[in-house]
Amino acid sequence: MGTKTGDRDTVRIDIRTACSGDLEPIVAIEKYSFAEPWSKKDFATCLRRLNIRSKVVIVDEQLIGYVLYINHVTHVEIVNFAIHWEFRRQGIGTQVIDYLIAKLGTCNLLQFILSEYNLPAQLFLKSCEFRCIAVHESHYPDSDEAAYEFLYDTEALWLPANRISEEIE
Ligand SMILES: CC(C)(COP(=O)(O)OP(=O)(O)OC[C@H]1O[C@@H](n2cnc3c(N)ncnc32)[C@H](O)[C@@H]1OP(=O)(O)O)[C@@H](O)C(=O)NCCC(=O)NCCS
């Protein structure tokens, strides 16, 4: 099971574990991508944390993206993810999600919580067959910004709660 990369030519990517030498290009992509970017120190801390998996995406030997995630018992949580601006809309983000789905193992849930204002990312997650399952009003400290929780469930039927009883009857 996986998401779709569509009919277009697939860009060949490699995904490998990040190292400290990757921090400069990671931070450059991060700064371009987010209004409140993580710092180099934030990423360096993540690289040292054993519970966070930090992966980078390589195309033709160039680092063009990264994904950081945590393997919880019940689900895998994506904590940061971005693709270099010049490489977007070529199916690369979708390939990274497919990579994570393939690694899910016995736990079948992939979770990503993101800002209510990040509509492009929400549309991206929708295209990868995630569903928004919750709105968290107080997710970000010192901010009124809400967070939307998206979930990809390899076993989901995605029946909205108010339709489940109809389906059973
Ligand atoms: C969100 C992000 C990771 C998507 O990566 P990507 O490599 O461009 O994604 P894909 O090319 O696989 O996109 C797949 C589909 O998602 C949807 N999509 C992706 N970006 C979109 C956008 N900016 N606007 C609308 N739909 C979008 C489209 O349906 C797209 O298919 P199409 O190009 O055939 O129309 C990338 O835009 C990014 O790094 N954004 C900044 C960081 C960020 O917001 N991170 C949170 C990630 S969820």
The ligand as an ORCA input file, in Angstrom:
! r2SCAN-3c Opt
* xyz 0 1
  C       4.569     20.142      1.461
  C       5.808     19.681      0.656
  C       6.680     18.769      1.525
  C       5.321     18.907     -0.564
  O       6.438     18.356     -1.239
  P       6.400     18.129     -2.838
  O       7.606     17.347     -3.190
  O       6.209     19.422     -3.517
  O       5.076     17.256     -2.962
  P       4.576     16.429     -4.251
  O       5.212     16.948     -5.498
  O       4.751     14.980     -3.945
  O       3.016     16.815     -4.252
  C       2.015     15.834     -4.382
  C       0.679     16.510     -4.491
  O       0.425     17.276     -3.286
  C      -0.354     18.433     -3.626
  N       0.447     19.638     -3.375
  C       1.761     19.702     -3.074
  N       2.141     20.991     -2.910
  C       1.033     21.735     -3.110
  C       0.791     23.141     -3.110
  N       1.772     24.034     -2.848
  N      -0.459     23.583     -3.385
  C      -1.446     22.706     -3.647
  N      -1.282     21.344     -3.677
  C      -0.046     20.881     -3.406
  C      -0.659     18.314     -5.118
  O      -1.854     17.570     -5.256
  C       0.538     17.512     -5.596
  O       0.290     16.837     -6.822
  P       0.453     17.634     -8.238
  O       1.764     18.343     -8.188
  O       0.396     16.527     -9.256
  O      -0.713     18.587     -8.296
  C       6.633     20.912      0.160
  O       5.758     21.819     -0.494
  C       7.345     21.667      1.265
  O       8.488     21.357      1.585
  N       6.665     22.688      1.835
  C       7.279     23.543      2.863
  C       7.486     22.805      4.159
  C       6.183     22.299      4.754
  O       5.126     22.908      4.680
  N       6.306     21.140      5.404
  C       5.171     20.421      5.888
  C       5.033     19.211      5.038
  S       3.514     18.346      5.195
*
